[in-house]
Amino acid sequence: MQFLFGDRELLISISDLLEAPVKVIVNSTNRELSHTRGLSATILAAAGEELQTQSTRLIHEYGHIDSGMAVYTTAGDLPYDAIIHAVGPQMGEGEEQRKITQAVSRSLLLCEANEWTSIAFPAIGCGSGDIPIETCAQAFHRAITHFWDARNDSVVEKINLCLTEQHFQPFFDAFREDAITEAEEPIQTAPPDEDVTGEVELSDADIADLENDDMADWFK
């Protein structure tokens, strides 16, 4: 399903993340960046061991990555400019929806800072994190609409949500109140070869976009 936010495009589909036609993809992972289970393991197998090597380097440099944080590495053998590793919460740790919102927002800010124009997400936290899909969908809705509403000139032109059949309907329901399909009038919104890993410097305006955010918490 395609939704339009002005001239920006959101695609919600039952699809394979590793086949998404975007610049970067998001890996929903754990605090240790050990990509051994579920979708993370699939991404690692496709990208090659350099992905784990760079992830381990980040952990050695910054320590464990807290829930709601996002870092990036190269994509290894995959045809993307980078892979963003978003750490989702575990059910029961508290403030799960806010942490998913932060992880999505930070992933989008990494795209903005690196001029990556398109990004694909899985449902962060809905695998081994056991987060209810409705909670995850509402977090994505809040993060994406806030991000685009705040930036008329955002470089991020396209967001793909690559979901399972089970996850599709709650995400569709979360967005259909505020976005419209291609057949209708768009909403007017208001104001690989390089070896890269790591962090990004943000402006004061970017930092202000994240509730209760502290740049010191991006990396421990």
The 8 nearest C-alpha neighbors of each residue, nearest first, counted from 0:
[[1, 11, 10, 12, 2, 180, 171, 9],
 [2, 0, 10, 180, 9, 181, 11, 3],
 [3, 1, 180, 9, 179, 178, 8, 181],
 [2, 4, 8, 185, 7, 5, 179, 9],
 [5, 3, 7, 186, 6, 185, 8, 178],
 [4, 6, 187, 186, 185, 7, 3, 188],
 [5, 7, 4, 3, 8, 156, 185, 187],
 [8, 6, 156, 4, 5, 3, 157, 9],
 [9, 7, 157, 3, 2, 156, 4, 158],
 [8, 10, 158, 2, 1, 157, 159, 3],
 [11, 9, 1, 159, 0, 160, 12, 158],
 [12, 10, 160, 0, 159, 1, 161, 9],
 [13, 11, 161, 14, 162, 0, 10, 160],
 [12, 14, 162, 163, 164, 161, 167, 11],
 [13, 15, 161, 12, 162, 16, 163, 18],
 [14, 16, 17, 18, 161, 19, 13, 162],
 [17, 15, 19, 18, 161, 14, 119, 121],
 [18, 16, 15, 19, 42, 24, 77, 45],
 [17, 19, 16, 15, 20, 14, 21, 78],
 [18, 20, 16, 21, 17, 119, 15, 159],
 [21, 19, 18, 22, 119, 117, 118, 17],
 [22, 20, 117, 118, 19, 23, 119, 24],
 [21, 23, 117, 79, 80, 118, 115, 116],
 [24, 22, 118, 81, 79, 80, 21, 82],
 [23, 25, 119, 82, 118, 120, 83, 26],
 [26, 24, 83, 120, 82, 84, 119, 27],
 [25, 27, 84, 28, 83, 85, 39, 24],
 [28, 26, 85, 123, 86, 84, 25, 87],
 [27, 29, 86, 26, 85, 32, 84, 39],
 [30, 28, 86, 32, 31, 33, 87, 27],
 [29, 31, 64, 63, 32, 65, 86, 66],
 [30, 32, 33, 63, 29, 64, 58, 55],
 [33, 31, 29, 30, 54, 34, 28, 55],
 [34, 32, 31, 35, 29, 51, 28, 54],
 [33, 35, 39, 40, 32, 36, 43, 28],
 [34, 36, 40, 33, 39, 37, 43, 41],
 [37, 35, 40, 39, 34, 38, 41, 127],
 [36, 38, 39, 40, 41, 35, 126, 127],
 [37, 39, 41, 40, 42, 36, 26, 27],
 [40, 38, 34, 42, 41, 37, 36, 26],
 [39, 41, 35, 36, 43, 34, 38, 42],
 [40, 42, 38, 44, 39, 43, 45, 37],
 [43, 41, 39, 45, 40, 44, 46, 38],
 [44, 42, 40, 46, 45, 41, 47, 39],
 [45, 43, 41, 42, 47, 46, 40, 48],
 [44, 46, 42, 43, 47, 41, 77, 76],
 [47, 45, 76, 75, 43, 77, 44, 42],
 [48, 46, 49, 44, 43, 45, 75, 50],
 [47, 49, 50, 51, 52, 43, 46, 44],
 [50, 48, 52, 51, 47, 75, 53, 46],
 [49, 51, 48, 53, 52, 75, 47, 54],
 [50, 52, 54, 48, 49, 53, 55, 43],
 [53, 51, 49, 55, 50, 54, 56, 48],
 [54, 52, 56, 50, 55, 51, 49, 57],
 [53, 55, 51, 57, 56, 52, 32, 50],
 [54, 56, 58, 52, 57, 53, 51, 59],
 [57, 55, 53, 59, 54, 58, 60, 52],
 [56, 58, 60, 54, 55, 59, 61, 53],
 [57, 59, 62, 55, 61, 60, 56, 63],
 [60, 58, 56, 57, 62, 61, 55, 63],
 [59, 61, 57, 58, 62, 56, 55, 219],
 [62, 60, 219, 58, 218, 59, 57, 63],
 [63, 61, 58, 59, 219, 60, 64, 57],
 [62, 64, 30, 31, 58, 65, 61, 219],
 [65, 63, 30, 68, 62, 218, 31, 66],
 [64, 66, 68, 30, 67, 63, 86, 219],
 [67, 65, 86, 88, 87, 68, 98, 64],
 [66, 68, 102, 98, 101, 86, 99, 87],
 [69, 67, 102, 66, 86, 65, 85, 217],
 [68, 70, 85, 84, 102, 106, 105, 86],
 [71, 69, 84, 83, 197, 198, 85, 68],
 [70, 72, 83, 196, 82, 197, 84, 81],
 [73, 71, 196, 82, 81, 195, 53, 74],
 [72, 74, 81, 195, 75, 82, 194, 196],
 [73, 75, 81, 82, 77, 79, 46, 76],
 [74, 76, 46, 77, 73, 47, 50, 49],
 [75, 77, 46, 47, 74, 78, 45, 79],
 [76, 78, 46, 74, 75, 79, 45, 17],
 [79, 77, 76, 80, 74, 191, 75, 22],
 [80, 78, 23, 22, 81, 77, 74, 191],
 [79, 81, 191, 22, 23, 74, 73, 78],
 [82, 80, 73, 74, 23, 79, 72, 83],
 [81, 83, 74, 24, 72, 71, 23, 25],
 [82, 84, 71, 25, 70, 26, 85, 24],
 [83, 85, 26, 70, 69, 71, 25, 27],
 [86, 84, 69, 27, 102, 68, 28, 26],
 [87, 85, 66, 28, 29, 67, 68, 27],
 [86, 88, 124, 66, 123, 67, 99, 85],
 [89, 87, 66, 95, 124, 128, 90, 98],
 [88, 90, 128, 92, 91, 129, 87, 130],
 [91, 89, 130, 129, 92, 128, 88, 95],
 [90, 92, 93, 89, 95, 88, 94, 130],
 [91, 93, 90, 89, 88, 95, 94, 66],
 [92, 94, 95, 91, 90, 88, 89, 96],
 [95, 93, 97, 96, 98, 92, 88, 91],
 [94, 96, 98, 93, 97, 88, 99, 90],
 [95, 97, 99, 98, 138, 94, 134, 100],
 [96, 98, 100, 94, 99, 95, 101, 138],
 [99, 97, 67, 101, 95, 100, 96, 102],
 [98, 100, 102, 96, 101, 97, 67, 138],
 [101, 99, 138, 97, 142, 103, 98, 102],
 [100, 102, 104, 98, 67, 99, 103, 105],
 [101, 103, 67, 99, 105, 68, 104, 100],
 [104, 102, 106, 100, 101, 105, 142, 99],
 [105, 103, 101, 107, 106, 142, 102, 100],
 [104, 106, 108, 102, 107, 103, 101, 69],
 [105, 107, 103, 109, 104, 108, 69, 102],
 [106, 108, 110, 104, 105, 109, 111, 103],
 [109, 107, 111, 105, 110, 106, 112, 104],
 [108, 110, 106, 112, 107, 111, 113, 105],
 [111, 109, 115, 107, 113, 108, 112, 114],
 [110, 112, 108, 114, 109, 113, 154, 107],
 [111, 113, 109, 110, 114, 108, 199, 201],
 [112, 114, 110, 111, 115, 109, 199, 108],
 [115, 113, 111, 112, 110, 116, 154, 155],
 [116, 114, 110, 113, 117, 22, 111, 155],
 [115, 117, 155, 154, 156, 114, 22, 157],
 [118, 116, 157, 21, 22, 155, 158, 115],
 [117, 119, 23, 158, 21, 24, 22, 159],
 [120, 118, 159, 24, 160, 158, 25, 21],
 [121, 119, 160, 25, 161, 24, 159, 122],
 [120, 122, 161, 123, 160, 162, 16, 25],
 [121, 123, 125, 124, 162, 120, 135, 160],
 [124, 122, 27, 125, 87, 121, 99, 135],
 [123, 125, 128, 87, 130, 126, 88, 122],
 [124, 126, 130, 129, 128, 123, 122, 132],
 [127, 125, 128, 124, 129, 37, 130, 123],
 [126, 128, 129, 125, 124, 89, 37, 36],
 [127, 129, 89, 124, 126, 130, 125, 90],
 [130, 128, 125, 127, 90, 126, 131, 124],
 [129, 131, 125, 90, 124, 128, 132, 135],
 [132, 130, 134, 133, 129, 125, 135, 90],
 [131, 133, 135, 134, 136, 130, 125, 166],
 [132, 134, 136, 135, 131, 169, 137, 170],
 [135, 133, 137, 131, 132, 136, 96, 138],
 [134, 136, 132, 138, 133, 137, 139, 96],
 [137, 135, 170, 133, 139, 138, 134, 132],
 [136, 138, 140, 134, 139, 135, 173, 133],
 [137, 139, 100, 135, 141, 136, 140, 96],
 [140, 138, 136, 142, 137, 141, 143, 100],
 [139, 141, 137, 138, 143, 142, 144, 174],
 [140, 142, 138, 139, 144, 143, 145, 137],
 [141, 143, 139, 100, 145, 104, 140, 144],
 [144, 142, 146, 140, 145, 141, 139, 147],
 [143, 145, 147, 146, 141, 142, 148, 140],
 [146, 144, 148, 142, 143, 147, 141, 149],
 [145, 147, 143, 144, 149, 148, 142, 150],
 [146, 148, 150, 149, 144, 145, 143, 151],
 [149, 147, 145, 189, 188, 150, 146, 144],
 [148, 150, 190, 147, 146, 145, 189, 151],
 [151, 149, 147, 153, 152, 148, 190, 146],
 [150, 152, 190, 153, 149, 189, 147, 148],
 [151, 153, 150, 154, 155, 147, 190, 149],
 [154, 152, 150, 155, 151, 111, 147, 156],
 [153, 155, 116, 111, 156, 114, 152, 115],
 [156, 154, 116, 153, 117, 157, 111, 115],
 [155, 157, 7, 116, 154, 117, 8, 158],
 [156, 158, 117, 8, 155, 9, 7, 118],
 [157, 159, 9, 118, 117, 119, 10, 8],
 [160, 158, 119, 10, 9, 161, 11, 118],
 [159, 161, 11, 120, 119, 121, 10, 162],
 [162, 160, 14, 121, 16, 12, 13, 120],
 [163, 161, 13, 166, 14, 167, 12, 121],
 [162, 164, 13, 166, 165, 167, 14, 161],
 [163, 165, 167, 166, 13, 162, 168, 12],
 [166, 164, 163, 167, 168, 162, 169, 132],
 [167, 165, 163, 164, 162, 168, 169, 132],
 [166, 168, 164, 170, 169, 165, 162, 171],
 [167, 169, 171, 170, 166, 172, 165, 164],
 [170, 168, 172, 171, 133, 167, 166, 173],
 [171, 169, 136, 173, 172, 168, 167, 174],
 [170, 172, 168, 169, 173, 174, 175, 167],
 [171, 173, 169, 170, 175, 174, 168, 176],
 [172, 174, 170, 171, 137, 175, 136, 169],
 [175, 173, 171, 172, 176, 177, 178, 140],
 [174, 176, 178, 172, 177, 171, 173, 179],
 [177, 175, 174, 178, 173, 172, 179, 171],
 [178, 176, 175, 174, 179, 186, 173, 144],
 [179, 177, 175, 2, 174, 176, 3, 4],
 [180, 178, 2, 3, 183, 175, 185, 181],
 [179, 181, 2, 182, 183, 1, 3, 178],
 [180, 182, 183, 2, 3, 1, 179, 185],
 [181, 183, 180, 184, 179, 185, 2, 1],
 [184, 182, 181, 180, 179, 185, 3, 186],
 [183, 185, 186, 182, 179, 181, 180, 3],
 [186, 184, 5, 3, 4, 183, 187, 179],
 [185, 187, 5, 4, 188, 184, 178, 3],
 [188, 186, 5, 185, 189, 4, 6, 184],
 [187, 189, 148, 186, 5, 4, 190, 151],
 [190, 188, 148, 149, 151, 187, 150, 147],
 [189, 149, 151, 150, 148, 188, 147, 152],
 [192, 80, 193, 79, 81, 73, 74, 78],
 [191, 193, 194, 80, 73, 75, 195, 74],
 [192, 194, 191, 195, 73, 80, 81, 196],
 [195, 193, 73, 192, 196, 191, 72, 75],
 [196, 194, 73, 72, 193, 197, 71, 81],
 [197, 195, 72, 71, 73, 53, 194, 198],
 [196, 198, 71, 70, 72, 195, 57, 199],
 [197, 199, 70, 200, 196, 71, 218, 217],
 [200, 198, 201, 109, 112, 197, 113, 108],
 [199, 201, 202, 198, 112, 214, 109, 205],
 [202, 200, 205, 199, 206, 203, 112, 204],
 [201, 203, 205, 204, 206, 200, 207, 112],
 [202, 204, 206, 205, 207, 201, 208, 200],
 [205, 203, 207, 202, 206, 208, 201, 209],
 [206, 204, 202, 208, 207, 203, 201, 209],
 [205, 207, 203, 208, 204, 209, 202, 201],
 [208, 206, 204, 205, 209, 203, 210, 212],
 [209, 207, 205, 206, 210, 204, 146, 149],
 [210, 208, 212, 207, 206, 211, 101, 104],
 [209, 211, 212, 208, 207, 101, 206, 213],
 [212, 210, 209, 213, 207, 208, 206, 101],
 [213, 211, 210, 209, 214, 206, 207, 216],
 [212, 214, 215, 216, 211, 217, 206, 209],
 [213, 215, 216, 217, 212, 206, 218, 201],
 [214, 216, 213, 217, 218, 219, 212, 206],
 [215, 217, 214, 218, 213, 219, 212, 68],
 [218, 216, 214, 215, 68, 219, 213, 69],
 [217, 219, 216, 61, 215, 64, 62, 68],
 [218, 61, 62, 216, 217, 64, 63, 215]]
